[in-house]
Amino acid sequence: MPETGLFDEVLARGRVREAVSDRAYLAAMLAAEAALARVQRGAIPDVAATAIAAVCDVDRYDIAALGTAARGPGNPVLPLVEALRAAVAPAAAEFVHRGATSQDILDTATMLVAHRALGALLDDVTGAADAAAGLARAHAGTGMAGRTLLQHAMPVTFGLKAAGWMVALDEAAHRLAEVRQTRLAAQLGGAVGTQEAFRGSGSNVTVDFASELGLVHPVLPWHTNRTRVAELAGALATAAGVLARIARDVTLLAQTEVGEVVEAEPGRSSAMPHKRNPVAAVSAYACASQAPGLAATLFAAMAQEHERAAGAWQAEWRPLRELLVSVGSGAAWLRQCLAGLTVNEAAMAANLARLCAEAGVADLHEHLLAAENLAERALAARDHLHAAAERLADQRGAAGPDTGEVGVQ
């Protein structure tokens, strides 16, 4: 991916872009190679393991050259392995990449990249949820017209609408965090998934390898079992759907003839200087709307044959990275949108009065009170969950530092 392109600040905004860059992928592949050498101390000479880890420095290697050389073997791992072997003394070269196959290193690197990217993405999704919670708290009782099928329906409050955004964002974040914690696994199967090079100790080596990298250790190598990639894609696509839904709400509420919300930094028009475009919401929607097609490609790539796939595995590489970027960018935009959203209570009141006149609403107070109570219930539930999470974090801190142990998943 280019460092900066014409569309990147719109469609690849935020920290995820850097987390999945070519440099990040190369660093993750090198981390996997270094970890592989370190966990085999004893099976390979200590001096060789140390030498291999020492040359796993991203600044030593030419990313463009590795990419060009990848066309020969069909992936960038073999050129990297050859570069690593050339970088160490001949006595250590034979132990580079010992027991692994190219897919082991690239799959493990992909899981590392996804783990780091999800950290940045979750920060923005959670930030957007916090902003929605702030809006819900401030406007729990602010009346507005409820709309179904894009038509005036019955009275609601803006606080309830924002609380609905908050809950959806929290649910999406929970699923992303769950996948990040339990489904991103190291890969170490060898040529056909039998771990034959480890001479019966492959399970132990995999546990140590995964622990070294902070990833889950799998029951078996998963070369052609792509459920982990599919679950990641599904969680990302679900989050994208939530982002798109909220962004669409904002764009509709910001229409000139509705005028119920306005962004803090509306965009300008090259031809119409009077316009105040909801650029953050529009951009969040544009980014998130790319996700379904990218996720569909990853689901289609699950049909992988025998022990190693001929094409379907390779088909995952770009769409997974693009999916992370598009959802990450959408989350960054929506966070900005909601954090600076201004509510026009007068416009909401005027539209609500029109609805009440049209529908003959006589019990407006009861409608608004019911909506306000629901908003406050959602906020209280969120506060309770956050307090429980903080108590759990305090208990873990009191128990001592994290050992870094990961589970079998």
C-alpha positions in Angstrom: 0.0 0.0 0.0 1.3 3.5 -0.8 2.3 5.6 2.2 0.0 8.4 1.1 -2.4 8.4 -1.9 -5.1 10.7 -3.2 -7.8 8.8 -1.5 -6.0 7.6 1.7 -7.0 10.4 4.0 -10.7 9.7 3.2 -10.8 6.0 2.6 -7.8 4.8 4.7 -7.9 7.2 7.6 -6.7 6.5 11.1 -4.1 4.2 12.6 -5.1 0.9 11.0 -3.6 1.9 7.7 -0.1 2.0 9.3 -0.8 -1.1 11.3 -1.3 -3.1 8.1 1.3 -1.5 5.9 4.0 -3.4 4.0 6.4 -2.4 6.7 4.1 -3.8 9.4 3.7 -7.1 7.5 7.5 -7.4 7.0 8.0 -6.7 10.7 5.5 -9.4 11.6 7.1 -11.9 9.3 10.5 -11.2 10.9 8.9 -11.4 14.4 7.7 -14.9 13.4 11.1 -16.0 12.1 12.8 -14.7 15.2 10.3 -16.4 17.5 10.7 -19.6 15.6 14.4 -19.6 16.2 14.2 -18.6 19.8 11.7 -21.3 20.8 13.9 -24.0 19.2 17.0 -23.3 21.4 18.3 -26.7 22.3 17.1 -28.2 19.0 19.3 -25.7 17.2 22.5 -24.1 18.6 21.9 -21.2 20.9 24.4 -19.1 18.9 22.4 -19.8 15.7 19.1 -18.8 17.4 20.7 -15.6 18.7 22.2 -14.8 15.3 18.9 -15.3 13.5 16.9 -13.2 15.9 19.5 -10.4 15.7 19.1 -10.0 11.9 15.3 -10.0 12.1 15.3 -6.2 11.9 12.9 -4.6 9.4 15.3 -1.8 8.5 17.8 -4.3 7.1 15.6 -5.4 4.2 14.3 -3.8 1.0 10.5 -4.2 0.9 10.3 -3.4 -2.8 13.0 -5.9 -3.6 11.2 -8.6 -1.6 8.0 -7.8 -3.3 9.6 -8.1 -6.8 11.2 -11.4 -5.8 7.9 -12.8 -4.6 6.6 -13.4 -8.1 9.0 -16.4 -8.4 7.7 -18.6 -5.6 4.3 -16.9 -5.4 4.7 -15.3 -2.0 7.2 -13.0 -0.2 8.4 -15.5 2.4 11.0 -17.4 0.4 12.8 -14.2 -0.7 12.8 -13.1 3.0 14.2 -16.5 4.1 16.9 -16.3 1.5 17.8 -12.8 2.7 17.9 -14.0 6.3 20.2 -16.9 5.4 22.5 -14.5 3.6 22.5 -12.2 6.6 23.8 -14.8 9.1 27.0 -16.8 9.2 26.9 -20.0 7.1 26.9 -22.1 10.3 23.6 -20.5 11.3 22.0 -20.3 7.9 20.8 -23.9 7.9 18.6 -23.2 11.0 16.8 -20.2 9.5 13.1 -21.1 9.0 13.6 -24.6 10.5 10.5 -26.6 10.5 8.3 -24.0 8.9 6.7 -23.5 5.5 6.0 -20.2 3.8 2.3 -20.3 4.8 3.2 -20.7 8.5 5.2 -17.5 8.5 2.7 -15.5 6.4 -0.4 -16.7 8.3 1.3 -16.0 11.6 2.3 -12.6 10.4 -1.3 -11.9 9.3 -2.6 -12.8 12.7 0.0 -10.5 14.3 -0.9 -7.7 12.0 -4.6 -8.2 12.6 -4.1 -8.3 16.4 -2.3 -4.9 16.3 -4.7 -3.4 13.8 -7.7 -4.5 15.9 -6.2 -2.7 18.8 -6.3 0.6 16.9 -9.7 -0.1 15.4 -11.2 -1.0 18.8 -10.0 2.3 20.2 -11.9 4.2 17.6 -15.1 2.0 17.8 -15.0 2.4 21.6 -14.4 6.1 21.2 -17.4 6.4 18.9 -19.5 4.5 21.5 -18.3 6.8 24.2 -19.3 9.8 22.1 -22.7 8.2 21.5 -23.1 7.6 25.2 -22.4 11.3 25.8 -25.1 12.3 23.4 -27.5 9.9 25.0 -26.8 11.2 28.4 -27.1 14.9 27.4 -30.3 14.3 25.3 -32.1 11.5 27.1 -35.2 13.6 27.2 -34.8 15.7 24.1 -37.9 15.0 22.0 -37.8 14.4 18.3 -39.8 12.8 15.6 -39.4 9.1 15.3 -39.2 7.9 11.7 -40.1 4.6 10.1 -39.8 3.9 6.4 -38.3 7.4 6.3 -41.6 9.0 7.3 -42.7 10.6 10.6 -44.0 7.9 12.9 -44.3 8.6 16.6 -42.3 10.7 19.2 -39.0 9.4 20.5 -36.0 11.2 22.1 -32.6 11.9 20.6 -31.1 10.3 23.6 -32.8 7.0 22.8 -31.5 7.2 19.2 -28.0 7.9 20.5 -28.3 5.1 23.0 -29.2 2.7 20.2 -26.0 3.8 18.4 -24.0 3.2 21.6 -25.3 -0.3 22.2 -24.7 -1.3 18.6 -21.1 0.0 18.7 -20.5 -1.7 22.1 -21.8 -5.0 20.7 -19.6 -4.7 17.6 -16.6 -3.9 19.8 -17.3 -6.8 22.1 -17.2 -9.3 19.1 -14.1 -7.7 17.7 -12.3 -8.0 21.1 -13.5 -11.6 21.4 -12.0 -12.5 18.1 -8.8 -10.6 18.9 -8.4 -12.4 22.2 -9.4 -16.0 21.3 -9.3 -16.6 17.5 -6.0 -15.1 16.3 -3.7 -18.1 16.3 -0.1 -18.9 15.4 0.4 -21.2 12.5 3.2 -23.8 12.5 2.5 -27.0 10.6 5.4 -27.5 8.2 5.0 -28.6 4.6 1.8 -30.6 5.0 0.7 -29.8 8.5 2.4 -32.8 10.2 5.2 -30.8 12.0 7.5 -33.6 11.0 10.6 -31.4 11.4 10.1 -31.1 15.1 10.4 -34.9 15.7 7.4 -35.4 17.9 7.7 -32.1 19.9 5.7 -30.0 17.4 2.8 -29.4 19.9 5.2 -28.0 22.5 7.1 -25.9 19.9 3.7 -24.4 18.7 2.7 -23.5 22.3 6.0 -21.8 22.9 5.9 -20.1 19.4 2.4 -18.8 20.0 3.2 -17.6 23.6 6.4 -15.8 22.3 4.2 -13.9 19.9 1.2 -13.3 22.1 -1.1 -15.4 19.9 -3.4 -18.3 20.6 -2.0 -21.8 20.0 -4.3 -23.9 17.9 -5.2 -27.6 18.4 -3.9 -28.4 14.9 -2.3 -26.4 12.1 -5.0 -24.6 10.2 -3.6 -24.3 6.7 -6.8 -25.1 4.9 -9.2 -24.6 7.9 -9.9 -20.9 7.4 -12.6 -20.4 10.1 -10.3 -18.0 12.0 -10.0 -15.7 9.0 -13.8 -16.0 8.3 -14.6 -15.1 11.9 -12.3 -12.1 11.7 -14.0 -11.1 8.5 -17.4 -11.6 9.9 -16.7 -9.5 13.0 -15.2 -6.7 10.8 -18.2 -6.8 8.4 -20.6 -6.7 11.4 -18.8 -3.7 12.8 -18.9 -2.0 9.3 -22.7 -2.5 9.2 -23.0 -0.8 12.5 -20.8 2.1 11.4 -22.8 2.5 8.1 -26.1 2.4 9.9 -25.1 5.2 12.3 -23.5 7.3 9.5 -26.6 7.0 7.5 -28.7 8.3 10.4 -26.5 11.3 10.7 -26.6 12.1 7.0 -30.4 12.0 7.1 -30.7 14.1 10.2 -28.2 16.6 8.7 -30.2 17.2 5.6 -31.1 20.9 5.0 -34.8 20.3 5.2 -34.4 18.3 8.5 -31.5 20.2 10.1 -31.6 18.3 13.4 -27.8 17.8 13.7 -24.6 19.3 12.3 -21.1 18.1 12.4 -18.4 20.2 14.1 -16.3 20.4 10.9 -18.7 20.2 8.0 -17.2 19.9 4.6 -17.1 22.6 1.9 -18.3 22.4 -1.7 -16.1 23.4 -4.7 -19.2 24.8 -6.5 -21.6 25.8 -3.7 -20.0 27.7 -0.9 -23.2 27.8 1.1 -23.2 24.0 1.7 -22.2 22.3 5.0 -21.7 18.7 4.1 -21.6 16.0 6.8 -18.2 14.8 5.5 -17.3 12.6 8.5 -20.6 10.7 8.3 -20.4 10.5 4.5 -16.8 9.2 4.7 -17.6 6.7 7.5 -20.4 5.3 5.3 -18.2 5.2 2.2 -15.5 3.2 4.1 -17.9 0.9 5.8 -19.9 0.1 2.7 -16.8 -1.6 1.1 -16.8 -4.3 3.8 -19.5 -6.6 2.6 -17.8 -7.3 -0.8 -14.4 -7.8 0.9 -15.8 -10.1 3.5 -17.6 -12.1 0.8 -14.3 -12.7 -1.0 -12.8 -14.0 2.2 -15.8 -16.3 2.8 -15.5 -17.6 -0.7 -11.8 -18.4 -0.2 -12.7 -20.8 2.6 -13.0 -23.6 0.0 -9.4 -24.8 0.2 -8.3 -28.2 -0.9 -6.3 -30.9 0.8 -3.4 -29.8 2.9 -2.5 -26.6 1.2 -4.6 -24.4 -1.1 -3.9 -23.6 -4.7 -5.1 -20.0 -5.1 -7.7 -19.6 -2.4 -5.2 -18.9 0.3 -3.5 -16.3 -1.9 -6.9 -14.7 -2.6 -7.2 -13.8 1.1 -4.2 -11.5 1.3 -5.4 -8.2 -0.2 -9.1 -8.3 0.8 -8.2 -9.0 4.4 -5.9 -6.1 4.6 -8.3 -3.8 2.7 -11.1 -4.9 5.0 -9.2 -4.0 8.1 -8.3 -0.6 6.5 -11.9 0.2 5.4 -13.5 -0.7 8.7 -10.7 1.1 10.6 -11.1 4.2 8.6 -14.9 4.1 9.0 -14.5 3.8 12.8 -12.1 6.8 12.8 -14.5 8.9 10.8 -17.5 8.0 12.9 -15.6 8.8 16.1 -14.9 12.2 14.8 -18.5 12.6 13.6 -20.1 11.7 16.9 -17.6 13.5 19.1 -18.3 16.8 17.5 -22.0 16.4 16.7 -24.2 19.4 17.5 -27.9 18.8 18.2 -30.3 21.4 17.0 -33.0 21.1 19.6 -35.2 23.8 18.0 -35.3 21.9 14.7 -36.1 18.7 16.6 -38.9 20.5 18.5 -40.4 22.0 15.3 -40.4 18.6 13.5 -41.9 16.9 16.5 -44.6 19.5 16.7 -45.4 18.8 13.1 -45.6 15.1 13.7 -47.9 15.6 16.7 -50.2 17.7 14.7 -50.3 15.3 11.8 -50.7 12.2 14.0 -53.0 13.8 16.6 -50.6 12.9 19.4 -52.2 13.8 22.7 -49.9 12.0 25.1 -46.6 13.4 24.1 -45.2 13.4 27.6 -45.8 9.6 28.0 -44.1 8.9 24.7 -41.0 11.0 25.6 -40.9 9.6 29.1 -40.9 6.0 27.8 -38.1 6.8 25.4 -36.1 8.6 28.1 -36.4 5.7 30.4 -35.1 3.3 27.8 -32.1 5.6 27.1 -31.3 5.8 30.8 -31.6 2.0 31.2 -29.1 1.5 28.4 -26.7 4.0 29.9 -27.0 2.4 33.4 -26.3 -1.0 31.9 -23.2 0.3 30.2 -22.0 2.0 33.4 -22.5 -1.3 35.2 -20.5 -3.3 32.7 -17.6 -0.7 32.7 -17.5 -0.8 36.5 -17.3 -4.6 36.5 -14.6 -4.5 33.9 -12.6 -2.0 35.9 -12.9 -4.2 39.1 -11.7 -7.3 37.1 -8.8 -5.3 35.8 -7.9 -4.2 39.3 -8.1 -7.8 40.6 -5.8 -9.0 37.8 -3.4 -6.2 38.6 -3.3 -7.2 42.2 -2.6 -10.8 41.3 0.6 -9.7 39.6 1.9 -9.2 36.0 0.4 -11.1 33.1 2.4 -14.2 32.3 1.6 -13.9 28.6 0.1 -17.4 28.6 -2.4 -18.0 25.8 -4.9 -20.8 25.5 -5.8 -23.5 23.0 -8.5 -22.3 20.7 
